[in-house]
Amino acid sequence: MIGFPAELDVSRETLERLKIYAELLKKWNPAINLVAPSTLDDLWHRHMLDSAQVFLARPELAKSWCDVGTGGGFPGVVVAIMAKDAMPELKVTCIESDIRKATFLRTVLRETDVTADVISDRIEKAPEQNADVFSARALAPLKDLLNFSQRHLADNGACLFLKGARFQEEIDEARENWRFEVDKIPSMTNSDAVILKIGAINRA
């Protein structure tokens, strides 16, 4: 699949940038394992659409976005590409500690003419971002992600986390140490998965 559902309202220019990104990922993947090789045949659905849907869940007035553990660019670089035409004022920052992956991310941004910051550091050591949106995909349990958010999320910001079938277990575990509000947004790519939109985060 090269394209997205109509509700994403992706411009032709955005789609072209995503195609460039996809080709770069396929080229680099054998060397640094950006995604599981078995998922490359389903790249557009499994990774591109899965990440693009997070952009739809953003708070309307968001001005800054911090994505952590960005890896091969999901969802942070996809968000940056989507934002170039749809929300050009959005400042996107990707935090990725693996130097090789960070180099790949910068290459994609350069080749697609998209502006975003890439910080090559550990999440807990990177400069505080005070971001309106804090996101992650396939990185850590919810309780740990909420801990990371304390460093990088603005006071009234929102977390957007892609989670699989066991998301309710993660919510229950996190509530042992955290208080928060959560919306469960059904995933476009997996009927068992959700995007958790979390705000009003405080330690229990």
LOLUM-301780 format. One line per 3 residues: number of its first residue (from 0); their letters; for each residue x, y, z of N, C-alpha, C, CB. Coordinates in nm, 2 decimals, padded with zeros to 4 digits. Glycine has a CB too. Layout:
BEGIN
NUM) A) X/Y/Z/X/Y/Z/X/Y/Z/X/Y/Z ~ ...
//
This chain:
BEGIN
0) MIG) 00.08/-00.12/00.00/00.00/00.00/00.00/00.09/00.12/00.00/-00.10/00.00/00.12 ~ 00.07/00.21/-00.10/00.14/00.34/-00.10/00.03/00.44/-00.10/00.23/00.36/-00.23 ~ -00.01/00.49/00.02/-00.11/00.58/00.03/-00.18/00.56/00.17/-00.22/00.57/-00.08
3) FPA) -00.27/00.65/00.20/-00.33/00.65/00.34/-00.48/00.67/00.32/-00.27/00.76/00.43 ~ -00.56/00.62/00.43/-00.70/00.65/00.42/-00.73/00.80/00.41/-00.77/00.59/00.55 ~ -00.85/00.83/00.36/-00.89/00.96/00.33/-00.89/01.05/00.45/-01.03/00.97/00.26
6) ELD) -00.92/00.99/00.57/-00.93/01.07/00.69/-00.79/01.14/00.73/-00.98/00.99/00.80 ~ -00.68/01.08/00.68/-00.55/01.14/00.71/-00.53/01.27/00.62/-00.44/01.04/00.69 ~ -00.60/01.28/00.51/-00.59/01.40/00.43/-00.44/01.43/00.40/-00.66/01.52/00.50
9) VSR) -00.37/01.34/00.34/-00.23/01.35/00.31/-00.21/01.42/00.18/-00.15/01.22/00.32 ~ -00.13/01.53/00.17/-00.11/01.59/00.04/-00.01/01.51/-00.05/-00.05/01.73/00.07 ~ -00.02/01.54/-00.18/00.07/01.47/-00.27/00.22/01.49/-00.23/00.05/01.52/-00.41
12) ETL) 00.25/01.61/-00.19/00.39/01.64/-00.15/00.43/01.56/-00.03/00.41/01.79/-00.12 ~ 00.34/01.55/00.07/00.37/01.47/00.19/00.39/01.33/00.15/00.26/01.48/00.29 ~ 00.31/01.27/00.06/00.32/01.13/00.02/00.46/01.11/-00.05/00.21/01.09/-00.07
15) ERL) 00.50/01.21/-00.13/00.63/01.20/-00.20/00.74/01.19/-00.10/00.65/01.31/-00.30 ~ 00.73/01.27/00.00/00.84/01.27/00.10/00.84/01.14/00.18/00.82/01.39/00.20 ~ 00.72/01.08/00.21/00.72/00.95/00.27/00.77/00.84/00.18/00.57/00.92/00.31
18) KIY) 00.76/00.85/00.05/00.81/00.76/-00.04/00.97/00.76/-00.04/00.76/00.78/-00.19 ~ 01.02/00.88/-00.04/01.17/00.90/-00.02/01.22/00.83/00.10/01.21/01.05/-00.03 ~ 01.15/00.86/00.21/01.18/00.80/00.34/01.18/00.65/00.33/01.08/00.85/00.45
21) AEL) 01.07/00.59/00.27/01.06/00.45/00.26/01.18/00.39/00.19/00.93/00.41/00.20 ~ 01.22/00.45/00.08/01.33/00.40/00.00/01.46/00.41/00.08/01.34/00.48/-00.13 ~ 01.48/00.51/00.16/01.60/00.52/00.24/01.60/00.42/00.35/01.61/00.66/00.30
24) LKK) 01.49/00.39/00.41/01.48/00.29/00.51/01.51/00.15/00.46/01.34/00.29/00.57 ~ 01.46/00.12/00.34/01.49/-00.01/00.28/01.64/-00.02/00.25/01.41/-00.03/00.15 ~ 01.70/00.09/00.21/01.85/00.09/00.17/01.93/00.08/00.30/01.88/00.22/00.10
27) WNP) 01.90/00.14/00.40/01.98/00.14/00.53/01.95/00.02/00.61/01.95/00.27/00.61 ~ 01.83/-00.04/00.60/01.79/-00.14/00.70/01.89/-00.26/00.71/01.66/-00.19/00.66 ~ 01.94/-00.31/00.60/02.03/-00.43/00.62/02.15/-00.40/00.71/02.08/-00.47/00.48
30) AIN) 02.20/-00.27/00.71/02.32/-00.24/00.78/02.29/-00.21/00.93/02.38/-00.12/00.72 ~ 02.18/-00.15/00.96/02.16/-00.11/01.10/02.02/-00.15/01.16/02.17/00.04/01.11 ~ 01.95/-00.24/01.09/01.83/-00.30/01.14/01.73/-00.20/01.21/01.87/-00.40/01.25
33) LVA) 01.68/-00.11/01.12/01.59/00.00/01.17/01.45/-00.06/01.20/01.58/00.10/01.06 ~ 01.41/-00.16/01.12/01.28/-00.23/01.15/01.31/-00.38/01.13/01.17/-00.18/01.06 ~ 01.23/-00.47/01.18/01.24/-00.61/01.15/01.23/-00.63/01.00/01.13/-00.69/01.23
36) PST) 01.32/-00.71/00.94/01.32/-00.73/00.80/01.19/-00.79/00.75/01.43/-00.82/00.76 ~ 01.12/-00.87/00.84/01.00/-00.94/00.80/00.88/-00.84/00.78/00.96/-01.04/00.91 ~ 00.90/-00.71/00.83/00.79/-00.61/00.82/00.81/-00.52/00.70/00.79/-00.53/00.95
39) LDD) 00.92/-00.54/00.63/00.94/-00.44/00.51/00.84/-00.46/00.40/01.08/-00.47/00.46 ~ 00.79/-00.58/00.38/00.68/-00.59/00.28/00.55/-00.52/00.31/00.66/-00.74/00.25 ~ 00.53/-00.50/00.44/00.41/-00.43/00.48/00.45/-00.29/00.55/00.34/-00.52/00.59
42) LWH) 00.55/-00.23/00.49/00.60/-00.11/00.55/00.50/00.00/00.56/00.72/-00.06/00.47 ~ 00.42/00.02/00.46/00.33/00.13/00.46/00.22/00.12/00.56/00.27/00.15/00.32 ~ 00.17/00.00/00.58/00.06/-00.02/00.68/00.12/-00.04/00.82/-00.02/-00.15/00.64
45) RHM) 00.22/-00.12/00.83/00.28/-00.16/00.96/00.35/-00.05/01.03/00.37/-00.28/00.94 ~ 00.42/00.04/00.95/00.50/00.14/01.01/00.45/00.29/00.98/00.64/00.13/00.97 ~ 00.44/00.31/00.85/00.40/00.45/00.80/00.26/00.49/00.85/00.41/00.46/00.65
48) LDS) 00.16/00.41/00.82/00.02/00.44/00.86/00.01/00.44/01.02/-00.08/00.35/00.80 ~ 00.08/00.34/01.08/00.07/00.32/01.22/00.12/00.45/01.29/00.15/00.20/01.27 ~ 00.23/00.51/01.23/00.28/00.63/01.29/00.20/00.76/01.25/00.43/00.65/01.24
51) AQV) 00.16/00.76/01.12/00.08/00.88/01.08/-00.05/00.90/01.16/00.05/00.86/00.93 ~ -00.11/00.79/01.20/-00.23/00.81/01.27/-00.21/00.88/01.41/-00.30/00.67/01.30 ~ -00.09/00.88/01.46/-00.06/00.95/01.58/-00.08/01.10/01.56/00.08/00.91/01.64
54) FLA) -00.04/01.14/01.44/-00.05/01.29/01.41/-00.19/01.34/01.43/00.00/01.32/01.27 ~ -00.29/01.25/01.39/-00.43/01.29/01.40/-00.48/01.31/01.54/-00.52/01.18/01.33 ~ -00.41/01.24/01.64/-00.45/01.24/01.78/-00.39/01.36/01.85/-00.41/01.11/01.84
57) RPE) -00.31/01.44/01.79/-00.25/01.55/01.86/-00.34/01.66/01.91/-00.15/01.62/01.76 ~ -00.31/01.72/02.02/-00.39/01.84/02.07/-00.39/01.95/01.96/-00.33/01.89/02.20 ~ -00.50/02.01/01.94/-00.52/02.10/01.83/-00.42/02.22/01.83/-00.66/02.16/01.83
60) LAK) -00.38/02.27/01.95/-00.30/02.38/01.96/-00.15/02.35/01.99/-00.35/02.47/02.08 ~ -00.11/02.23/01.97/00.03/02.19/02.00/00.12/02.27/01.91/00.04/02.04/01.97 ~ 00.23/02.31/01.98/00.34/02.38/01.91/00.47/02.31/01.91/00.36/02.52/01.97
63) SWC) 00.48/02.21/02.00/00.61/02.14/02.01/00.58/01.99/02.04/00.70/02.20/02.12 ~ 00.67/01.90/01.98/00.64/01.76/01.99/00.78/01.69/02.02/00.58/01.70/01.86 ~ 00.78/01.61/02.12/00.90/01.53/02.15/00.87/01.38/02.14/00.96/01.57/02.29
66) DVG) 00.95/01.32/02.05/00.93/01.17/02.03/01.06/01.11/02.08/00.91/01.14/01.88 ~ 01.04/01.00/02.16/01.16/00.94/02.22/01.18/00.80/02.18/01.15/00.95/02.38 ~ 01.30/00.75/02.17/01.33/00.62/02.12/01.29/00.61/01.98/01.27/00.51/02.21
69) TGG) 01.31/00.71/01.90/01.26/00.72/01.76/01.30/00.61/01.67/01.30/00.85/01.70 ~ 01.42/00.55/01.70/01.47/00.44/01.62/01.47/00.47/01.47/01.37/00.32/01.64 ~ 01.40/00.39/01.39/01.39/00.41/01.25/01.31/00.53/01.20/01.35/00.29/01.18
72) GFP) 01.25/00.60/01.30/01.17/00.72/01.27/01.03/00.72/01.30/01.19/00.75/01.12 ~ 00.99/00.62/01.38/00.84/00.60/01.40/00.81/00.62/01.55/00.80/00.46/01.37 ~ 00.72/00.71/01.58/00.65/00.79/01.48/00.71/00.93/01.45/00.51/00.81/01.53
75) GVV) 00.82/00.97/01.52/00.87/01.10/01.51/00.89/01.16/01.38/00.99/01.11/01.59 ~ 00.97/01.09/01.29/01.00/01.14/01.16/00.87/01.15/01.07/01.11/01.06/01.09 ~ 00.78/01.05/01.08/00.66/01.05/01.01/00.58/01.18/01.05/00.58/00.92/01.03
78) VAI) 00.57/01.20/01.18/00.50/01.32/01.23/00.56/01.45/01.17/00.51/01.33/01.39 ~ 00.70/01.46/01.17/00.76/01.58/01.11/00.73/01.59/00.96/00.91/01.56/01.13 ~ 00.73/01.48/00.89/00.69/01.49/00.75/00.55/01.53/00.73/00.72/01.35/00.68
81) MAK) 00.46/01.48/00.81/00.31/01.51/00.80/00.29/01.66/00.84/00.23/01.43/00.90 ~ 00.37/01.71/00.93/00.35/01.85/00.98/00.40/01.95/00.88/00.42/01.86/01.11 ~ 00.50/01.92/00.80/00.56/02.02/00.71/00.45/02.09/00.63/00.66/01.95/00.61
84) DAM) 00.35/02.02/00.58/00.25/02.09/00.50/00.13/02.12/00.59/00.21/02.00/00.38 ~ 00.09/02.02/00.68/-00.03/02.04/00.75/-00.02/02.13/00.87/-00.08/01.90/00.80 ~ 00.10/02.14/00.93/00.11/02.22/01.06/00.26/02.27/01.06/00.07/02.13/01.18
87) PEL) 00.30/02.35/00.97/00.44/02.39/00.96/00.50/02.46/01.08/00.45/02.48/00.84 ~ 00.41/02.51/01.17/00.46/02.58/01.29/00.50/02.48/01.40/00.36/02.67/01.35 ~ 00.47/02.35/01.38/00.50/02.25/01.49/00.65/02.22/01.49/00.42/02.12/01.46
90) KVT) 00.71/02.23/01.60/00.85/02.20/01.62/00.86/02.06/01.67/00.92/02.30/01.72 ~ 00.93/01.97/01.59/00.95/01.83/01.63/01.09/01.80/01.67/00.90/01.74/01.51 ~ 01.10/01.73/01.78/01.23/01.68/01.83/01.23/01.53/01.85/01.27/01.76/01.96
93) CIE) 01.33/01.46/01.80/01.34/01.32/01.81/01.46/01.29/01.90/01.35/01.25/01.67 ~ 01.44/01.21/02.00/01.55/01.17/02.09/01.58/01.02/02.06/01.52/01.19/02.24 ~ 01.71/00.99/02.02/01.75/00.86/01.98/01.89/00.84/02.02/01.73/00.83/01.83
96) SDI) 01.92/00.75/02.12/02.05/00.73/02.17/02.15/00.66/02.08/02.05/00.66/02.30 ~ 02.10/00.58/01.99/02.18/00.50/01.90/02.24/00.60/01.79/02.11/00.38/01.83 ~ 02.37/00.62/01.78/02.43/00.71/01.69/02.40/00.68/01.55/02.58/00.72/01.71
99) RKA) 02.40/00.55/01.51/02.38/00.52/01.37/02.23/00.55/01.33/02.41/00.37/01.35 ~ 02.14/00.52/01.42/02.00/00.55/01.39/01.98/00.70/01.39/01.91/00.48/01.50 ~ 02.04/00.77/01.47/02.03/00.92/01.47/02.08/00.97/01.34/02.10/00.98/01.59
102) TFL) 02.19/00.92/01.29/02.25/00.96/01.16/02.15/00.93/01.05/02.38/00.89/01.13 ~ 02.08/00.81/01.05/01.98/00.78/00.96/01.87/00.88/00.96/01.93/00.64/00.98 ~ 01.82/00.92/01.08/01.71/01.01/01.09/01.75/01.15/01.03/01.67/01.03/01.24
105) RTV) 01.87/01.19/01.06/01.91/01.32/01.00/01.92/01.31/00.85/02.05/01.36/01.06 ~ 01.96/01.20/00.80/01.97/01.18/00.65/01.83/01.19/00.59/02.03/01.04/00.62 ~ 01.73/01.12/00.65/01.59/01.13/00.60/01.54/01.27/00.60/01.50/01.04/00.69
108) LRE) 01.56/01.34/00.71/01.52/01.48/00.72/01.58/01.57/00.61/01.55/01.54/00.86 ~ 01.71/01.55/00.59/01.78/01.62/00.48/01.73/01.59/00.34/01.93/01.60/00.49 ~ 01.71/01.46/00.32/01.67/01.42/00.18/01.52/01.46/00.15/01.69/01.27/00.17
111) TDV) 01.44/01.47/00.26/01.30/01.51/00.24/01.27/01.65/00.26/01.21/01.43/00.33 ~ 01.38/01.73/00.29/01.37/01.87/00.31/01.27/01.91/00.43/01.33/01.95/00.18 ~ 01.28/01.83/00.53/01.19/01.85/00.65/01.28/01.89/00.77/01.12/01.71/00.68
114) TAD) 01.23/01.99/00.84/01.30/02.04/00.96/01.25/01.97/01.09/01.28/02.19/00.97 ~ 01.35/01.91/01.16/01.32/01.86/01.29/01.46/01.85/01.36/01.25/01.72/01.29 ~ 01.46/01.84/01.49/01.58/01.82/01.57/01.60/01.68/01.60/01.58/01.91/01.70
117) VIS) 01.72/01.63/01.59/01.76/01.49/01.64/01.86/01.50/01.75/01.81/01.40/01.52 ~ 01.83/01.45/01.87/01.92/01.46/01.98/01.97/01.32/02.00/01.85/01.51/02.11 ~ 02.10/01.30/01.99/02.17/01.17/02.01/02.21/01.15/02.16/02.29/01.15/01.92
120) DRI) 02.11/01.12/02.24/02.14/01.10/02.39/02.03/01.02/02.45/02.14/01.25/02.46 ~ 02.06/00.98/02.57/01.96/00.90/02.64/01.84/00.99/02.69/02.02/00.83/02.77 ~ 01.72/00.93/02.69/01.60/01.01/02.72/01.62/01.09/02.86/01.48/00.92/02.73
123) EKA) 01.68/01.02/02.96/01.69/01.08/03.09/01.80/01.18/03.10/01.70/00.97/03.19 ~ 01.88/01.19/03.00/01.99/01.29/03.00/01.98/01.40/02.90/02.12/01.21/02.98 ~ 01.89/01.38/02.80/01.87/01.48/02.70/01.82/01.61/02.76/01.78/01.43/02.59
126) PEQ) 01.85/01.73/02.70/01.79/01.85/02.75/01.64/01.85/02.76/01.83/01.97/02.66 ~ 01.59/01.90/02.87/01.44/01.90/02.89/01.37/01.98/02.77/01.41/01.97/03.02 ~ 01.26/01.92/02.72/01.20/01.97/02.60/01.08/02.06/02.63/01.16/01.86/02.51
129) NAD) 01.01/02.04/02.74/00.89/02.12/02.77/00.79/02.11/02.65/00.92/02.26/02.80 ~ 00.77/01.99/02.60/00.69/01.97/02.48/00.54/01.96/02.51/00.74/01.85/02.41 ~ 00.46/02.01/02.41/00.32/02.00/02.42/00.27/01.85/02.40/00.25/02.09/02.32
132) VFS) 00.35/01.78/02.32/00.32/01.64/02.29/00.45/01.55/02.32/00.27/01.61/02.14 ~ 00.43/01.44/02.39/00.54/01.35/02.42/00.49/01.21/02.37/00.57/01.35/02.57 ~ 00.57/01.15/02.27/00.53/01.03/02.21/00.63/00.92/02.21/00.48/01.06/02.07
135) ARA) 00.59/00.80/02.19/00.68/00.68/02.18/00.60/00.57/02.12/00.74/00.65/02.32 ~ 00.68/00.48/02.06/00.62/00.36/02.00/00.71/00.24/02.02/00.60/00.38/01.84 ~ 00.66/00.14/02.08/00.73/00.01/02.10/00.86/00.04/02.18/00.76/-00.06/01.97
138) LAP) 00.86/00.12/02.28/00.98/00.15/02.36/00.99/00.10/02.50/00.99/00.30/02.36 ~ 00.88/00.11/02.58/00.89/00.07/02.72/00.75/00.06/02.77/00.97/00.17/02.80 ~ 00.73/-00.01/02.89/00.60/-00.01/02.96/00.55/00.13/02.99/00.61/-00.10/03.08
141) LKD) 00.42/00.14/03.00/00.36/00.27/03.03/00.42/00.34/03.15/00.21/00.26/03.04 ~ 00.43/00.26/03.26/00.48/00.32/03.38/00.62/00.39/03.36/00.50/00.21/03.49 ~ 00.70/00.33/03.28/00.83/00.39/03.25/00.82/00.51/03.16/00.93/00.29/03.19
144) LLN) 00.73/00.50/03.06/00.71/00.62/02.97/00.66/00.74/03.05/00.61/00.58/02.86 ~ 00.57/00.72/03.15/00.52/00.83/03.23/00.64/00.89/03.31/00.41/00.78/03.32 ~ 00.73/00.81/03.35/00.84/00.86/03.42/00.93/00.95/03.33/00.93/00.74/03.48
147) FSQ) 00.95/00.90/03.21/01.03/00.98/03.11/00.95/01.11/03.08/01.05/00.90/02.98 ~ 00.82/01.11/03.08/00.74/01.23/03.04/00.76/01.34/03.14/00.60/01.19/03.03 ~ 00.80/01.31/03.27/00.81/01.41/03.37/00.93/01.50/03.33/00.84/01.34/03.50
150) RHL) 01.02/01.46/03.25/01.14/01.54/03.22/01.11/01.63/03.09/01.26/01.45/03.19 ~ 01.02/01.57/03.00/01.01/01.64/02.87/00.88/01.69/02.83/01.05/01.54/02.77 ~ 00.77/01.67/02.92/00.64/01.71/02.88/00.60/01.84/02.95/00.54/01.60/02.92
153) ADN) 00.54/01.94/02.88/00.49/02.06/02.94/00.38/02.03/03.04/00.45/02.16/02.83 ~ 00.36/02.12/03.13/00.26/02.10/03.24/00.12/02.06/03.19/00.25/02.22/03.32 ~ 00.08/02.12/03.08/-00.05/02.09/03.02/-00.05/02.01/02.90/-00.13/02.22/03.00
156) GAC) 00.07/01.94/02.88/00.09/01.86/02.76/00.02/01.73/02.76/00.23/01.84/02.73 ~ 00.03/01.66/02.65/-00.04/01.53/02.64/00.06/01.42/02.58/-00.16/01.53/02.54 ~ 00.05/01.30/02.64/00.13/01.19/02.59/00.05/01.11/02.49/00.18/01.10/02.71
159) LFL) 00.12/01.07/02.38/00.06/00.98/02.28/00.14/00.86/02.27/00.04/01.05/02.14 ~ 00.09/00.74/02.31/00.17/00.62/02.31/00.09/00.51/02.23/00.20/00.57/02.45 ~ 00.16/00.45/02.13/00.10/00.34/02.06/00.12/00.21/02.14/00.17/00.33/01.92
162) KGA) 00.01/00.14/02.17/00.02/00.02/02.25/-00.06/-00.09/02.19/-00.03/00.06/02.40 ~ -00.01/-00.21/02.22/-00.08/-00.33/02.17/-00.19/-00.39/02.25/00.03/-00.44/02.14 ~ -00.21/-00.52/02.24/-00.33/-00.58/02.30/-00.33/-00.58/02.45/-00.34/-00.72/02.25
165) RFQ) -00.21/-00.57/02.51/-00.21/-00.57/02.66/-00.21/-00.43/02.72/-00.08/-00.64/02.70 ~ -00.26/-00.33/02.65/-00.26/-00.19/02.69/-00.33/-00.18/02.83/-00.32/-00.10/02.59 ~ -00.44/-00.25/02.85/-00.51/-00.23/02.98/-00.43/-00.28/03.10/-00.64/-00.31/02.97
168) EEI) -00.35/-00.39/03.08/-00.26/-00.43/03.18/-00.16/-00.32/03.21/-00.19/-00.56/03.14 ~ -00.11/-00.26/03.11/-00.01/-00.15/03.13/-00.07/-00.03/03.21/00.05/-00.11/03.00 ~ -00.19/00.00/03.17/-00.26/00.11/03.24/-00.28/00.08/03.39/-00.40/00.14/03.18
171) DEA) -00.33/-00.04/03.42/-00.35/-00.09/03.55/-00.22/-00.09/03.63/-00.41/-00.23/03.56 ~ -00.11/-00.13/03.57/00.02/-00.13/03.64/00.07/00.01/03.67/00.12/-00.21/03.56 ~ 00.05/00.10/03.57/00.09/00.23/03.59/00.02/00.31/03.70/00.08/00.31/03.45
174) REN) -00.11/00.27/03.71/-00.19/00.34/03.81/-00.15/00.31/03.96/-00.34/00.31/03.79 ~ -00.06/00.21/03.97/-00.01/00.18/04.11/00.08/00.30/04.16/00.07/00.05/04.11 ~ 00.14/00.37/04.06/00.23/00.48/04.10/00.20/00.61/04.04/00.37/00.44/04.06
177) WRF) 00.10/00.62/03.95/00.06/00.74/03.88/-00.09/00.77/03.88/00.12/00.74/03.74 ~ -00.12/00.89/03.88/-00.26/00.94/03.85/-00.26/01.01/03.72/-00.31/01.03/03.96 ~ -00.36/00.98/03.63/-00.36/01.04/03.50/-00.50/01.02/03.44/-00.25/00.98/03.41
180) EVD) -00.53/01.10/03.34/-00.65/01.08/03.26/-00.60/01.02/03.13/-00.72/01.22/03.23 ~ -00.69/00.93/03.07/-00.65/00.85/02.95/-00.77/00.83/02.86/-00.59/00.72/02.99 ~ -00.74/00.86/02.73/-00.84/00.83/02.62/-00.77/00.71/02.54/-00.87/00.95/02.53
183) KIP) -00.86/00.62/02.51/-00.81/00.50/02.43/-00.86/00.52/02.29/-00.86/00.37/02.49 ~ -00.78/00.55/02.20/-00.81/00.58/02.06/-00.79/00.45/01.98/-00.74/00.70/02.00 ~ -00.89/00.39/01.91/-00.87/00.27/01.84/-00.77/00.29/01.73/-01.00/00.22/01.78
186) SMT) -00.68/00.19/01.71/-00.58/00.19/01.61/-00.64/00.17/01.47/-00.47/00.09/01.63 ~ -00.59/00.23/01.37/-00.63/00.21/01.23/-00.56/00.09/01.17/-00.59/00.33/01.14 ~ -00.46/00.04/01.24/-00.37/-00.07/01.18/-00.39/-00.20/01.25/-00.23/-00.03/01.18
189) NSD) -00.45/-00.20/01.37/-00.45/-00.33/01.44/-00.58/-00.32/01.54/-00.32/-00.36/01.52 ~ -00.67/-00.41/01.52/-00.80/-00.40/01.59/-00.77/-00.43/01.74/-00.89/-00.51/01.54 ~ -00.66/-00.48/01.78/-00.63/-00.51/01.92/-00.55/-00.39/01.99/-00.55/-00.64/01.94
192) AVI) -00.51/-00.30/01.90/-00.42/-00.19/01.95/-00.49/-00.06/01.97/-00.30/-00.18/01.85 ~ -00.42/00.03/02.04/-00.48/00.17/02.07/-00.37/00.27/02.07/-00.56/00.17/02.20 ~ -00.41/00.39/02.05/-00.32/00.51/02.09/-00.37/00.55/02.23/-00.32/00.62/01.98
195) LKI) -00.29/00.55/02.32/-00.32/00.61/02.46/-00.29/00.76/02.46/-00.25/00.53/02.57 ~ -00.39/00.84/02.48/-00.37/00.98/02.49/-00.39/01.02/02.64/-00.48/01.06/02.40 ~ -00.28/01.06/02.70/-00.27/01.07/02.84/-00.24/01.21/02.88/-00.17/00.97/02.90
198) GAI) -00.31/01.26/02.99/-00.28/01.40/03.04/-00.30/01.40/03.19/-00.37/01.50/02.97 ~ -00.28/01.52/03.25/-00.30/01.54/03.39/-00.22/01.44/03.47/-00.45/01.53/03.43 ~ -00.10/01.42/03.44/-00.01/01.32/03.50/00.05/01.37/03.63/00.10/01.28/03.40
201) NRA) 00.03/01.29/03.74/00.09/01.32/03.87/00.13/01.18/03.93/-00.01/01.40/03.96 ~ 00.23/01.19/04.02/00.26/01.07/04.09/00.16/01.04/04.20/00.40/01.09/04.16 ~ 00.12/00.91/04.21/00.02/00.87/04.31/00.07/00.89/04.45/-00.02/00.73/04.28
//
